[in-house]
Amino acid sequence: MDTPQPRARRDWPIAVGLLLLALVPSIAGVFRVGDIASGGPETAANARFMQMPLPVVLHIAGALVYSIVGAFQFLPGLRRRHNGWHRFAGRYLLVPAGVVVGATGLWMTASYDVPATDVGAVAVSRYLVGGLMLAFIALGVAAIARRDYVAHGSWMIRAYALAMGAGTQVLTSGPALLVFGEPDALMRLVQMDAGWIINALFAEWVIARRRAAQRRPATISV
């Protein structure tokens, strides 16, 4: 007989790792919303958020839902045992939240008066990442509509990886900030793009492993 418990135990580190990756951006987002809600003092660093709070509040709320729900959507054991929840969460939570994250990211890039290091090439990267995320979600929805489950999973992994770039960017920019201080425009671009690129490459590695596993002959457990 099959025993799903070992597979289930192997799944949970995936969720824990993804939640830890989202931890710092999530905490920062909660504090940002609290600062806006409490009418905190306006500074040069937060003026754009205080003067135009809607996109950043929607972005943070969507990112919280997307990162937390998404961390559990990719657990194979949980998906098999609770497929109804997987479909409900994907349709009514993950897809809407992902669209909000991508759309508000583009909105903020187009509307906010950002520091000099975030204009130019960094803005282009933000537009590219936001557009790709929305495109990947749309392709994932189209794939599940035609019951192509493999393609659906691959596109959703790609979209989630880009959205989680903020967590990886803590790692690609935090140590340098502590050692060297505020980056110039070039280093800011390198640090931001590194987070997205690392996640995108990891997503492709995960997708390749999933496809290889699906090609392997099935074994019968007794």
Secondary structure in CASP SS format (residue, H / E / C, confidence):
PFRMAT SS
TARGET T0000
AUTHOR 0000-0000-0000
METHOD secondary structure of the structure
MODEL  1
M C 1.00
D C 1.00
T C 1.00
P C 1.00
Q H 1.00
P H 1.00
R H 1.00
A H 1.00
R H 1.00
R H 1.00
D H 1.00
W H 1.00
P H 1.00
I H 1.00
A H 1.00
V H 1.00
G H 1.00
L H 1.00
L H 1.00
L H 1.00
L H 1.00
A H 1.00
L H 1.00
V H 1.00
P H 1.00
S H 1.00
I H 1.00
A H 1.00
G H 1.00
V H 1.00
F H 1.00
R H 1.00
V H 1.00
G H 1.00
D H 1.00
I H 1.00
A H 1.00
S C 1.00
G C 1.00
G C 1.00
P C 1.00
E C 1.00
T C 1.00
A C 1.00
A C 1.00
N C 1.00
A H 1.00
R H 1.00
F H 1.00
M H 1.00
Q H 1.00
M C 1.00
P H 1.00
L H 1.00
P H 1.00
V H 1.00
V H 1.00
L H 1.00
H H 1.00
I H 1.00
A H 1.00
G H 1.00
A H 1.00
L H 1.00
V H 1.00
Y H 1.00
S H 1.00
I H 1.00
V H 1.00
G H 1.00
A H 1.00
F H 1.00
Q H 1.00
F C 1.00
L C 1.00
P H 1.00
G H 1.00
L H 1.00
R H 1.00
R H 1.00
R H 1.00
H C 1.00
N H 1.00
G H 1.00
W H 1.00
H H 1.00
R H 1.00
F H 1.00
A H 1.00
G H 1.00
R H 1.00
Y H 1.00
L H 1.00
L H 1.00
V H 1.00
P H 1.00
A H 1.00
G H 1.00
V H 1.00
V H 1.00
V H 1.00
G H 1.00
A H 1.00
T H 1.00
G H 1.00
L H 1.00
W H 1.00
M H 1.00
T H 1.00
A H 1.00
S H 1.00
Y C 1.00
D C 1.00
V C 1.00
P C 1.00
A H 1.00
T H 1.00
D H 1.00
V C 1.00
G C 1.00
A H 1.00
V H 1.00
A H 1.00
V H 1.00
S H 1.00
R H 1.00
Y H 1.00
L H 1.00
V H 1.00
G H 1.00
G H 1.00
L H 1.00
M H 1.00
L H 1.00
A H 1.00
F H 1.00
I H 1.00
A H 1.00
L H 1.00
G H 1.00
V H 1.00
A H 1.00
A H 1.00
I H 1.00
A H 1.00
R C 1.00
R C 1.00
D C 1.00
Y H 1.00
V H 1.00
A H 1.00
H H 1.00
G H 1.00
S H 1.00
W H 1.00
M H 1.00
I H 1.00
R H 1.00
A H 1.00
Y H 1.00
A H 1.00
L H 1.00
A H 1.00
M C 1.00
G H 1.00
A H 1.00
G H 1.00
T H 1.00
Q H 1.00
V H 1.00
L H 1.00
T H 1.00
S H 1.00
G H 1.00
P H 1.00
A H 1.00
L H 1.00
L H 1.00
V H 1.00
F H 1.00
G C 1.00
E C 1.00
P C 1.00
D C 1.00
A H 1.00
L H 1.00
M H 1.00
R H 1.00
L H 1.00
V H 1.00
Q H 1.00
M H 1.00
D H 1.00
A H 1.00
G H 1.00
W H 1.00
I H 1.00
I H 1.00
N H 1.00
A H 1.00
L H 1.00
F H 1.00
A H 1.00
E H 1.00
W H 1.00
V H 1.00
I H 1.00
A H 1.00
R H 1.00
R H 1.00
R H 1.00
A H 1.00
A H 1.00
Q H 1.00
R H 1.00
R C 1.00
P C 1.00
A C 1.00
T C 1.00
I C 1.00
S C 1.00
V C 1.00
END
